[in-house]
Amino acid sequence: MALFESEKDALFRFIYLKVSDRNEALDLTQETFVKLWSYIKDGDVTLRNIRAFLYRIARNAIIDYYRKKKSVSLDQMVEEGYDLADTVQPDHETIPEMLRLVPDLHPEHHEILILRYHNDMSIPEIASILKISNAFASVKLFRAHNALKKLIGSNSS
């Protein structure tokens, strides 16, 4: 119990700095102490430096936390059929207005918006023309939409 009282705050701060989530840090701190106590109870080896062992357990718990928090790549999302461009589709009434303003955009944004809406091309077709991945084409289209929204907003005020 003395070990818990003397190390709990420092261990929590160590974990919190790695995971940036208070609740997760609390859970991982608790999990670390449970694993330590379990090891001490079950193990027949005496530990030379229990504090160092405690931090090793915490470090491994943090690594496990990030492994479980599996991130999904944009490429994987596109392969599974997700189209980033579909999340920001303009309605049909705004397309003529949008195409009128497109020449005022950066040439890179101009090109991708024309390909998508004037030529009615899909993301894979645009990616093939621009010689980029489908995911990057979706990202570029998303950025072009954002630039266009700012332009439309500045023209309407």
Backbone torsions as a table, in degrees:
resi	resn	phi	psi	omega
1	MET	NA	-33.9	179.1
2	ALA	-63.9	-38.5	178.6
3	LEU	-62.5	-43.9	178.9
4	PHE	-59.0	-50.2	-178.2
5	GLU	-62.8	-37.9	-176.3
6	SER	-79.9	-24.5	-174.2
7	GLU	-112.0	-13.4	-171.3
8	LYS	-59.8	-44.2	-177.6
9	ASP	-68.5	-45.0	-179.9
10	ALA	-64.8	-40.8	179.0
11	LEU	-65.8	-41.8	177.4
12	PHE	-59.1	-46.9	179.7
13	ARG	-60.7	-42.0	178.1
14	PHE	-58.1	-47.6	-178.3
15	ILE	-69.8	-42.7	-178.4
16	TYR	-60.3	-38.6	178.7
17	LEU	-64.5	-24.2	-179.4
18	LYS	-89.0	-34.4	-174.8
19	VAL	-106.1	-16.9	176.8
20	SER	56.1	29.0	177.3
21	ASP	-140.1	116.5	-173.7
22	ARG	-58.9	-47.3	-178.4
23	ASN	-64.1	-42.5	177.6
24	GLU	-64.2	-39.8	179.4
25	ALA	-63.7	-40.7	177.2
26	LEU	-62.8	-45.2	179.2
27	ASP	-61.9	-44.3	-178.9
28	LEU	-68.8	-33.5	176.0
29	THR	-63.8	-46.1	178.5
30	GLN	-62.6	-45.7	179.6
31	GLU	-59.4	-37.9	179.6
32	THR	-63.7	-46.2	179.9
33	PHE	-67.3	-37.6	178.3
34	VAL	-62.7	-43.7	178.7
35	LYS	-64.4	-39.2	178.2
36	LEU	-62.6	-49.1	-179.1
37	TRP	-63.4	-38.2	177.8
38	SER	-63.3	-42.2	179.4
39	TYR	-64.4	-43.7	-179.6
40	ILE	-64.4	-42.3	-178.9
41	LYS	-66.1	-43.3	-174.3
42	ASP	-89.7	-27.8	-173.3
43	GLY	-80.1	147.9	175.3
44	ASP	-103.1	3.3	179.7
45	VAL	-95.5	134.2	176.0
46	THR	-86.2	139.3	-178.2
47	LEU	-89.0	134.3	178.3
48	ARG	-76.7	-40.6	-178.9
49	ASN	-132.5	94.2	-174.4
50	ILE	-66.7	-32.8	179.4
51	ARG	-65.7	-45.1	178.6
52	ALA	-61.9	-40.5	178.8
53	PHE	-64.7	-39.2	178.4
54	LEU	-59.7	-45.2	-179.9
55	TYR	-70.7	-30.1	175.0
56	ARG	-65.9	-41.8	176.8
57	ILE	-61.6	-44.3	179.8
58	ALA	-61.6	-44.3	179.9
59	ARG	-60.7	-43.7	177.9
60	ASN	-65.5	-36.1	177.8
61	ALA	-65.0	-38.2	177.7
62	ILE	-65.4	-43.3	178.3
63	ILE	-61.3	-44.9	177.9
64	ASP	-61.4	-39.7	179.0
65	TYR	-58.0	-47.2	-179.3
66	TYR	-71.3	-30.0	176.2
67	ARG	-67.3	-39.7	-180.0
68	LYS	-71.9	-26.6	-176.7
69	LYS	-83.0	33.0	-175.2
70	LYS	-35.2	123.9	177.8
71	SER	-92.1	154.5	-180.0
72	VAL	-109.4	127.0	-179.4
73	SER	-77.1	155.9	178.3
74	LEU	-63.8	-37.4	176.9
75	ASP	-59.6	-43.4	-179.9
76	GLN	-63.8	-40.4	179.2
77	MET	-63.0	-41.9	179.8
78	VAL	-66.1	-41.3	178.4
79	GLU	-61.2	-31.6	-179.7
80	GLU	-84.1	4.0	174.7
81	GLY	102.3	-1.5	179.1
82	TYR	-74.9	131.7	178.9
83	ASP	-118.4	107.5	-178.8
84	LEU	-56.9	-35.2	-178.7
85	ALA	-64.3	-30.5	179.8
86	ASP	-65.9	-22.0	-179.3
87	THR	-76.1	-14.4	-178.4
88	VAL	-128.3	32.0	-178.4
89	GLN	-66.5	128.0	174.4
90	PRO	-75.2	154.9	176.7
91	ASP	-78.1	163.3	-172.0
92	HIS	-64.0	-26.5	179.8
93	GLU	-70.1	-29.1	-176.1
94	THR	-89.4	-10.9	-178.0
95	ILE	-62.6	-46.1	177.4
96	PRO	-60.1	-42.2	176.7
97	GLU	-61.0	-42.9	-179.6
98	MET	-62.5	-47.5	-178.0
99	LEU	-66.4	-27.7	177.0
100	ARG	-67.4	-34.9	-177.6
101	LEU	-88.0	-14.5	-174.9
102	VAL	-54.4	-40.5	-180.0
103	PRO	-59.5	-21.5	178.8
104	ASP	-78.7	-8.8	-178.6
105	LEU	-83.9	168.2	172.6
106	HIS	-57.7	141.7	-177.3
107	PRO	-53.7	-35.6	179.4
108	GLU	-64.7	-42.6	177.6
109	HIS	-69.4	-40.4	179.3
110	HIS	-56.4	-49.1	-176.5
111	GLU	-61.1	-47.7	-174.7
112	ILE	-70.5	-34.3	178.0
113	LEU	-69.2	-39.1	177.0
114	ILE	-64.0	-44.8	178.8
115	LEU	-60.1	-42.7	-175.1
116	ARG	-73.2	-48.0	-170.0
117	TYR	-102.6	-35.1	179.1
118	HIS	-80.7	-42.9	-179.8
119	ASN	-93.8	-2.6	176.7
120	ASP	53.0	47.1	-179.0
121	MET	-93.7	150.8	176.7
122	SER	-81.8	167.5	177.7
123	ILE	-59.0	-47.0	178.5
124	PRO	-60.5	-36.6	177.7
125	GLU	-65.9	-43.7	178.5
126	ILE	-62.7	-43.8	179.6
127	ALA	-59.6	-41.6	179.6
128	SER	-64.6	-43.5	180.0
129	ILE	-64.4	-43.9	-177.2
130	LEU	-84.2	-4.7	-179.1
131	LYS	57.0	51.0	176.8
132	ILE	-135.0	169.7	178.9
133	SER	-72.8	160.6	176.6
134	ASN	-59.6	-40.5	-179.5
135	ALA	-62.7	-44.4	-179.3
136	PHE	-68.0	-34.8	176.0
137	ALA	-62.9	-41.1	177.2
138	SER	-63.3	-42.0	179.3
139	VAL	-64.2	-44.6	179.8
140	LYS	-62.8	-39.1	178.2
141	LEU	-66.4	-41.3	177.5
142	PHE	-59.5	-45.2	179.4
143	ARG	-65.4	-38.6	178.3
144	ALA	-64.2	-40.4	177.0
145	HIS	-60.5	-44.4	-180.0
146	ASN	-63.1	-41.8	178.0
147	ALA	-63.4	-39.9	179.9
148	LEU	-67.3	-40.2	177.3
149	LYS	-59.2	-42.5	178.3
150	LYS	-63.4	-40.9	179.9
151	LEU	-66.1	-43.4	178.5
152	ILE	-63.7	-41.9	178.4
153	GLY	-62.2	-40.4	-179.4
154	SER	-73.4	-28.6	178.1
155	ASN	-79.7	-25.1	-177.2
156	SER	-87.6	-13.5	-179.7
157	SER	-93.7	NA	NA
